[in-house]
């Protein structure tokens, strides 16, 4: 006699919760990765390839956190959906050894490499001013699509970097790239 499972269609939020949990578990793996090894055999004034990759990873994550902050400032209705993802990106900055003080608060300004402002002026109605946020699309859907594209692009770039870095850093890059891919999926998944 064969056992058949009852047919039940899973709902969107359950899948999203599962994926968000998987992204959180990926970040939990990041906790085991240590800060950059300062005892590496580099000559004075020239950082190793691994040190440069860590610094680039921290800067890229800081810039991405700034993008999230800009979208949150322009579209406060997305707070519940974006805040957990932004918190993950801030943890990525920390995992790469970035400055925790600058990245920990939602109002922190991104690094100069960020292409969008971290704060947006709001008009009298509380809506974001279109002239104050040139890098943030006017609609929530477009803003989410822009964030998803940024997450995908960064995840792809990090996946390509895996080849040229040592094992521990390669694992960190792989974990953060996987989390970015999950973020991109969550950002493009329609609300149900």
Secondary structure, DSSP 8 states (H G I E B T S, - for coil): -----------HHHHHHHHHHHHHHHHHHHHTS----TTS---TT---HHHHHHHHHHHHHHHHHHHHHHHHHH-GGGHHHHHHHHHHHHHHHHHTT--HHHHHSTT----TT-SS-S---B-TTS-B-TTT-TTS-SSHHHHHHHHHHHHHHHHHHHHHHGGGS-HHHHHHHHHHHHHHHHHHHHHHS---
